[in-house]
Amino acid sequence: MSEQYPVVDYEQGLARFLGNDNLYRKFLNKFLSDGSEAAFQDALKAGDLKQAEKDVHTLKGTAGNLSLLRLFHAADETVQALRSGCSGEELARLAARVAEEKALTCRKIQELLG
């Protein structure tokens, strides 16, 4: 479960940006308007599981690159479930978790950025 991970691993993220704090903060701020989670939810509602997988995979990659670890793990679990043919109730649970983690991540980023 993703609760074992920090929402934002700032030190790890900063290391990914070679210690450039301003650049890392710029990308964290940019993430606040990232639309891949909303696109994922829209694709699910439309029943387009292939597009939903692409969108949540994009979210996973972005979260991983920024060290947004809880969101990364929630998105990764969802990608794996979609690839294995998951649908219905389990997929709805995973989608809700991704939405919750995205909201939590955005709140944490706003706190970090002041």
BELBEL-V389220 format. One record per residue. PSI is psi in degrees with one decimal (* if undefined). Layout:
# BELBEL-V389220
PSI ; PSI
This chain:
# BELBEL-V389220
147.3 ; -14.6 ; -17.9 ; -9.2 ; 151.2 ; 153.2 ; -51.5 ; 121.0 ; 88.5 ; -43.4 ; -43.4 ; -43.6 ; -43.8 ; -39.7 ; -37.6 ; -26.4 ; 23.1 ; 35.7 ; 4.5 ; 91.4 ; -43.0 ; -41.7 ; -43.2 ; -44.7 ; -37.1 ; -44.0 ; -32.9 ; -44.2 ; -42.2 ; -34.8 ; -29.2 ; -25.6 ; 14.4 ; 130.5 ; 6.8 ; -31.6 ; -43.1 ; -40.0 ; -40.0 ; -48.7 ; -41.1 ; -43.2 ; -39.9 ; -46.8 ; -33.2 ; -6.0 ; 14.3 ; 84.3 ; -30.8 ; -46.8 ; -38.7 ; -42.4 ; -43.0 ; -44.0 ; -43.0 ; -27.9 ; -39.8 ; -45.1 ; -44.0 ; -46.7 ; -44.0 ; -45.8 ; -41.1 ; -44.8 ; -30.6 ; 1.4 ; 42.1 ; 80.3 ; -41.5 ; -41.9 ; -41.1 ; -48.4 ; -36.8 ; -43.0 ; -39.6 ; -44.6 ; -38.3 ; -42.7 ; -48.0 ; -40.2 ; -43.4 ; -39.9 ; -26.0 ; 4.5 ; 14.5 ; 142.1 ; -177.9 ; -136.8 ; -42.9 ; -41.8 ; -38.1 ; -40.0 ; -45.3 ; -41.2 ; -39.8 ; -39.2 ; -41.4 ; -44.6 ; -43.2 ; -44.3 ; -36.9 ; -44.7 ; -44.6 ; -43.1 ; -44.3 ; -41.0 ; -43.2 ; -41.1 ; -43.5 ; -39.4 ; -45.8 ; -38.7 ; -14.7 ; *
